[in-house]
């Protein structure tokens, strides 16, 4: 499929329309007197539908649509089905606590629980490392690859990535969270509608006949050597979802920006319903159909099937939807990253009263440059985007979650004990997963277990290390405190 003028015009018009509606909503909103709260939490004004829309599209981007469909198997649906558990944890466990402690960032909760600013800064740095070196470059790569494969355009992938980076940055830098959330919501309606359309057309293209497709590509019961062994659903998968949906600043920031806990919870419920009913089919069925049509073509799958099967009058609209997904996820992560740097690091160690917008501008530009440099890591035909992202992020996700688990369940824990345990956890996970050869698979590692199992082992180990250090080295006896933390304010 080649790019036609009509498709390009539709693409530009829809992209411009989303931008115009976003600007209109932002201009009519009354700004908060608190500059920091206004920029990073939309002045606490997000209605439930903006919370739901922003959570949905912040997560749903090319690393899901391109990466999961690129695996060309039903098994990857577990990432989305299990996400409902993480959203329920956010809804009933974490969001009431964030509001109770009046937090701007998730890491602020750690400072208040441990009474220590350094652990807050350390966890923020881990979040920032993951955002800059893993998520941002993966999003830029996936979006650019989709555009190339869908339209067959002869444009350098890095030029496309640069365009995405520039436009995505503009939303985050000049509009703050309010602009991000509004653009997310309207883009989400467009993307979900067209993604459902693609799924239906794809199934019709094979006459609803899935015969001839290997059983291992249709099953939800993963074998021990598969991407998601079934047993991992009860170990590391639980903790991955808890981390991502309940402690990750990029996601929770939307729910923390509502005027009340109840308003936030309505938005989270709506996001969970979308995640359960709509997202799983659109991130696996087109890929499975593509396997029957083209064979194993990896991360080029989604762009190829959309380009071949979608009517030409819709392809420009779909390109706009994908571009919106890339931009909104990109700008969401940028805004969350700027919040972490400004609130947790700059105000603590450099200047406690900065110009928030100006500082966020330079922080965002720096992060974009670093992310752009990291794109080649994801340009790897041997492994899909989603597996690369999940495997790498295990270095940071479980250490971060361990700090939250200890801090929320216990009191009288020395922050230094947790800091040591977190640093140990990063090194321990790396050692467990360290490949024995350059071309090693996910299963070739120092400990012969799937990396999702290793995440659970690492989390439990870090919690034990923190509590043992607290007792033996710092002479403190940890006390169970969950009833006070999760009780009513």
C-alpha positions in Angstrom: 0.0 0.0 0.0 1.3 3.4 -0.9 0.5 6.7 0.7 -2.1 8.6 -1.2 -2.9 12.3 -1.0 -6.4 11.7 0.4 -5.1 9.5 3.2 -2.5 12.2 4.1 -5.2 14.9 4.2 -7.4 12.8 6.4 -4.5 12.1 8.7 -3.6 15.8 9.0 -7.2 16.9 9.5 -7.9 14.4 12.3 -4.6 15.2 14.0 -5.3 18.9 13.8 -8.9 18.4 15.1 -7.7 16.5 18.2 -5.1 19.3 18.9 -7.8 22.0 18.4 -10.3 20.3 20.8 -7.5 19.8 23.3 -6.6 23.5 23.2 -10.2 24.6 23.5 -10.8 22.4 26.6 -7.6 23.7 28.2 -8.3 27.3 27.6 -11.8 27.1 29.1 -10.5 25.4 32.2 -9.8 27.6 35.2 -6.1 27.2 36.3 -5.2 26.4 39.9 -3.4 28.9 42.0 -0.8 26.2 42.8 1.4 26.2 39.7 2.9 22.8 40.5 -0.5 21.1 41.1 -2.0 22.8 38.0 0.8 21.6 35.7 1.3 18.1 37.1 -2.2 17.3 38.4 -4.4 19.5 36.2 -5.4 21.5 39.3 -7.2 18.4 40.7 -10.0 18.9 38.1 -10.0 15.7 36.0 -13.5 14.2 35.6 -13.8 10.4 35.6 -14.1 10.1 31.8 -10.8 12.0 31.3 -9.2 9.7 34.0 -10.5 6.6 32.1 -9.5 7.9 28.7 -6.0 9.1 29.8 -5.2 5.9 31.7 -6.4 3.8 28.7 -4.4 5.6 26.0 -1.3 6.3 28.1 -0.9 2.5 28.3 -2.3 1.6 24.9 0.3 2.5 22.3 2.5 1.0 19.6 4.3 -1.2 22.1 0.9 -3.0 22.6 -0.6 -2.8 19.2 2.6 -3.3 17.3 4.6 -5.4 19.9 1.8 -7.7 21.1 0.4 -8.3 17.6 4.0 -8.9 16.5 4.1 -12.0 18.7 1.2 -13.4 16.6 -0.2 -15.5 19.4 -3.2 -15.3 21.8 -1.0 -15.8 24.9 0.0 -12.1 25.0 -3.6 -11.2 25.9 -2.7 -12.1 29.5 -0.8 -8.8 29.8 -4.1 -7.0 29.3 -6.4 -9.4 31.2 -4.1 -9.4 34.2 -4.0 -5.6 34.1 -7.6 -5.6 35.5 -6.1 -6.9 38.8 -3.6 -4.0 38.8 -6.3 -1.4 38.2 -8.5 -2.8 41.0 -5.5 -2.6 43.3 -5.1 1.0 42.3 -8.8 1.7 42.7 -9.3 0.2 46.2 -5.9 0.1 47.8 -3.5 2.7 46.5 -5.7 5.7 45.3 -7.3 6.2 48.8 -3.8 6.2 50.3 -2.4 8.7 47.8 -5.3 11.1 48.5 -5.0 10.4 52.3 -1.3 11.5 52.2 -2.0 14.4 49.7 0.6 13.3 47.2 1.6 15.0 44.0 3.9 12.1 43.0 3.7 8.4 44.0 7.2 8.7 45.4 6.1 11.5 47.8 4.2 8.7 49.7 7.6 7.0 50.3 9.1 10.1 51.8 6.2 10.5 54.1 6.2 6.9 55.2 9.9 6.6 55.7 10.4 10.2 56.8 13.4 10.3 54.4 13.8 12.4 51.3 16.6 10.2 49.8 14.5 7.1 49.3 12.0 9.3 47.4 14.8 10.6 45.2 16.2 7.1 44.6 12.9 5.6 43.5 12.3 8.7 41.3 15.7 8.1 39.6 14.7 4.5 38.9 11.4 5.6 37.4 13.3 8.2 35.2 15.8 5.6 34.0 13.0 3.3 32.9 11.1 6.1 31.2 14.1 7.6 29.4 16.0 4.4 28.4 13.1 1.9 27.9 9.6 3.3 27.4 10.2 6.5 25.5 12.5 5.0 22.8 10.3 1.9 22.5 7.3 4.1 21.8 9.1 6.2 19.2 10.5 3.0 17.5 7.1 1.2 17.5 5.2 4.2 16.1 7.8 4.9 13.4 7.9 1.2 12.4 4.1 1.1 12.1 4.0 4.1 9.7 6.7 2.5 7.6 5.1 -0.9 7.3 1.5 0.4 6.9 2.2 2.8 4.1 5.4 1.4 2.7 6.9 4.9 2.7 10.6 5.3 2.0 11.3 7.6 4.9 14.1 6.9 7.4 12.7 5.5 10.6 14.7 8.0 12.7 13.1 10.9 10.9 9.7 9.6 11.7 10.7 9.1 15.3 12.0 12.7 15.5 8.7 14.1 14.2 6.8 12.1 16.9 9.2 13.3 19.6 8.8 17.0 18.6 5.0 17.0 18.4 4.6 14.8 21.5 6.8 17.0 23.5 4.8 20.0 22.6 1.7 18.7 24.4 3.6 17.8 27.6 5.7 20.9 27.7 3.1 23.6 26.9 -0.1 22.1 28.2 0.8 20.0 31.3 -1.3 17.1 32.5 -4.6 18.8 31.5 -3.6 18.9 27.8 -2.2 15.4 28.0 -5.4 13.9 29.6 -7.8 15.7 27.2 -5.9 14.7 24.1 -5.6 11.1 25.4 -9.3 10.8 25.8 -10.3 12.1 22.3 -7.5 10.1 20.7 -8.6 7.0 22.6 -12.1 7.1 21.2 -10.7 7.3 17.7 -8.1 4.6 18.2 -10.3 2.1 20.0 -13.1 2.5 17.4 -10.7 1.9 14.5 -8.8 -0.9 16.2 -12.0 -2.8 16.7 -12.8 -2.2 13.0 -9.4 -3.6 12.0 -10.0 -6.7 14.2 -13.4 -7.4 12.6 -12.1 -6.9 9.1 -9.1 -9.1 9.8 -11.3 -12.0 11.0 -13.5 -11.6 8.0 -10.5 -11.7 5.7 -9.9 -15.4 6.7 -13.6 -16.2 6.8 -13.6 -16.6 10.5 -11.5 -19.8 9.9 -8.6 -20.2 12.2 -7.7 -23.7 11.0 -4.1 -24.2 10.0 -2.8 -22.0 12.7 -0.6 -23.8 15.2 -2.3 -24.6 18.5 0.4 -22.9 20.5 -0.6 -19.6 18.8 -4.2 -19.9 19.8 -3.9 -21.2 23.4 -4.1 -19.1 26.6 -2.3 -21.9 28.5 1.4 -21.0 28.1 4.0 -23.8 28.1 7.0 -23.6 30.4 9.2 -22.3 27.5 6.6 -19.9 26.1 6.6 -16.1 26.4 4.2 -16.3 29.3 4.2 -19.7 31.1 0.8 -20.3 32.8 2.4 -20.6 36.2 3.9 -17.0 35.9 0.3 -15.7 36.2 0.4 -16.5 39.9 3.9 -15.2 40.6 5.6 -12.4 38.9 2.7 -11.3 36.7 0.7 -10.3 39.8 3.5 -8.1 41.0 4.2 -6.6 37.6 0.6 -5.5 37.3 0.6 -4.1 40.9 3.7 -2.1 40.1 2.6 -0.7 36.8 -0.9 0.3 37.6 -0.6 1.2 41.2 2.8 2.8 41.8 3.9 4.0 38.3 3.7 7.8 38.2 2.8 7.8 34.5 -0.5 5.9 35.2 -1.4 6.9 38.7 -0.9 10.6 38.0 -4.2 10.7 36.1 -6.2 9.2 39.0 -4.5 11.5 41.5 -5.7 14.5 39.5 -9.4 14.1 40.2 -11.3 16.3 42.7 -12.1 13.3 44.9 -11.3 9.7 45.5 -14.8 8.6 44.3 -14.3 10.5 41.0 -10.9 8.9 40.5 -12.4 5.4 41.2 -15.1 5.9 38.7 -12.5 6.6 36.0 -10.4 3.6 37.1 -13.4 1.3 36.9 -14.2 2.5 33.3 -10.5 2.0 32.3 -10.7 -1.5 33.8 -13.8 -2.3 31.8 -12.1 -1.2 28.5 -9.1 -3.2 29.4 -11.1 -6.3 30.0 -13.6 -6.2 27.1 -12.0 -4.3 24.3 -8.2 -4.3 24.5 -7.4 -8.1 24.6 -8.9 -8.8 21.1 -7.4 -5.9 19.4 -3.8 -6.7 20.5 -3.8 -10.4 19.6 -6.4 -11.3 16.9 -4.9 -9.2 14.0 -1.5 -10.7 14.7 -2.9 -14.3 14.6 -4.8 -13.6 11.4 -1.5 -12.1 9.9 0.3 -15.4 10.7 -2.2 -17.3 8.6 -2.0 -14.7 5.8 1.7 -14.0 5.8 3.5 -16.3 8.2 5.8 -15.1 11.0 6.6 -11.5 10.1 7.3 -10.2 13.7 6.8 -6.5 14.6 5.9 -5.5 11.0 2.6 -7.5 11.5 0.2 -4.8 12.5 1.2 -2.2 10.0 1.1 -4.9 7.2 -2.4 -6.1 8.0 -3.8 -2.6 8.5 -2.2 -1.5 5.2 -3.5 -4.5 3.3 -7.0 -5.0 4.7 -8.3 -1.6 5.9 -10.2 0.3 3.2 -8.2 3.2 1.8 -10.7 5.8 3.0 -10.0 4.6 6.6 -6.3 4.2 6.4 -5.5 7.9 6.8 -7.8 8.0 9.9 -6.1 5.0 11.3 -2.7 6.5 10.8 -4.0 9.5 12.7 -5.2 7.3 15.5 -1.8 5.5 15.7 0.0 8.8 15.7 -2.3 10.0 18.5 -1.5 6.9 20.5 2.2 7.4 20.1 2.0 11.1 20.9 -0.3 10.7 23.9 1.7 7.9 25.5 4.9 9.8 24.8 3.7 13.1 26.2 2.2 11.3 29.3 5.5 9.7 30.2 7.3 13.1 29.6 4.9 14.9 31.9 5.2 12.3 34.6 9.0 12.3 34.3 9.1 16.1 34.6 6.9 15.8 37.7 9.4 13.3 39.2 12.4 15.4 38.5 10.9 18.8 39.5 9.1 17.6 42.7 11.4 14.8 43.9 14.9 15.9 42.9 15.2 19.5 41.9 13.0 21.0 44.7 14.7 18.8 47.2 18.4 19.2 46.3 18.7 22.2 44.0 16.0 24.9 44.3 12.8 24.5 46.3 10.9 27.2 44.4 11.7 26.8 40.7 9.8 28.1 37.7 7.9 24.8 37.1 7.0 25.3 33.4 10.5 26.6 32.4 12.3 23.8 34.3 9.9 21.2 32.8 10.7 22.5 29.4 14.5 21.8 29.7 14.0 18.6 31.6 11.7 17.3 28.8 14.0 18.3 26.0 16.9 16.5 27.7 14.9 13.4 28.1 13.7 13.4 24.5 17.3 13.6 23.3 18.4 10.7 25.4 15.4 8.6 24.4 16.1 9.3 20.7 19.7 8.0 21.2 18.4 4.7 22.6 16.1 3.8 19.7 18.6 1.4 18.1 18.4 -1.0 21.1 14.8 -1.8 20.1 15.5 -2.2 16.4 16.1 -5.9 17.0 14.3 -8.4 14.7 15.1 -11.3 17.0 12.8 -10.2 19.8 9.5 -8.3 19.9 9.2 -4.9 21.4 6.9 -6.0 24.2 9.3 -8.8 25.4 12.3 -6.4 25.2 10.4 -3.8 27.3 9.2 -6.2 30.0 12.5 -8.0 30.3 14.5 -4.8 30.7 12.1 -3.1 33.0 12.3 -6.0 35.5 15.6 -4.4 36.6 13.7 -1.4 38.0 10.0 -2.4 38.6 10.5 -4.9 41.4 13.0 -2.8 43.3 10.6 0.1 43.1 7.6 -2.1 44.2 9.7 -3.5 47.1 10.1 0.0 48.5 6.4 0.5 48.4 5.5 -2.9 49.9 7.8 -2.4 52.9 6.9 1.3 53.4 3.1 0.6 53.3 3.0 -2.6 55.4 5.5 -1.7 58.1 6.6 1.3 60.3 9.8 1.8 62.2 11.9 0.8 59.2 15.1 2.6 58.5 15.1 4.1 55.0 18.8 3.2 54.6 17.9 -0.5 54.9 15.4 -0.2 52.1 17.8 1.8 49.9 20.4 -0.9 50.3 17.8 -3.6 49.5 16.7 -1.8 46.4 20.2 -1.4 45.0 20.8 -5.1 45.8 17.6 -6.0 44.0 18.7 -4.3 40.7 22.1 -6.1 40.8 20.5 -9.4 41.9 17.9 -9.4 39.0 20.6 -8.6 36.5 22.7 -11.5 37.8 19.8 -13.9 37.6 18.9 -12.9 34.1 22.4 -12.4 32.8 22.7 -14.2 29.4 25.5 -16.7 29.1 26.0 -15.8 25.4 25.3 -12.8 23.2 22.6 -14.7 21.3 21.0 -16.3 24.5 17.3 -16.7 24.7 15.0 -15.7 27.6 15.5 -19.1 29.1 19.4 -19.0 29.0 20.3 -17.4 32.3 22.2 -18.0 35.5 19.0 -19.2 37.2 17.0 -21.4 34.9 13.6 -19.8 35.4 11.4 -17.6 33.3 12.1 -13.9 33.9 8.6 -13.3 35.2 9.2 -15.9 37.9 12.5 -14.2 38.6 10.7 -10.9 39.3 8.7 -12.5 42.1 11.8 -14.1 43.6 13.6 -10.7 43.4 10.7 -8.9 45.1 10.4 -11.3 48.0 14.2 -11.3 48.4 14.4 -7.5 48.6 11.6 -7.3 51.2 13.4 -9.9 53.4 16.8 -8.2 52.9 15.3 -4.8 53.9 13.7 -6.2 57.1 16.8 -8.2 58.1 19.1 -5.2 57.6 16.6 -3.0 59.6 16.7 -5.5 62.5 20.3 -6.6 62.5 22.2 -3.6 61.2 20.1 -0.6 62.2 18.7 -2.2 65.4 15.0 -1.4 64.6 12.1 -3.7 65.0 9.7 -3.3 62.1 6.0 -3.1 63.2 3.0 -4.1 61.1 1.1 -0.9 60.2 -1.1 -1.8 57.2 -4.3 -1.2 59.2 -3.3 2.4 59.8 -2.2 3.1 56.2 -5.2 1.6 54.5 -7.7 2.7 57.1 -9.9 5.7 56.6 -8.3 9.1 56.7 
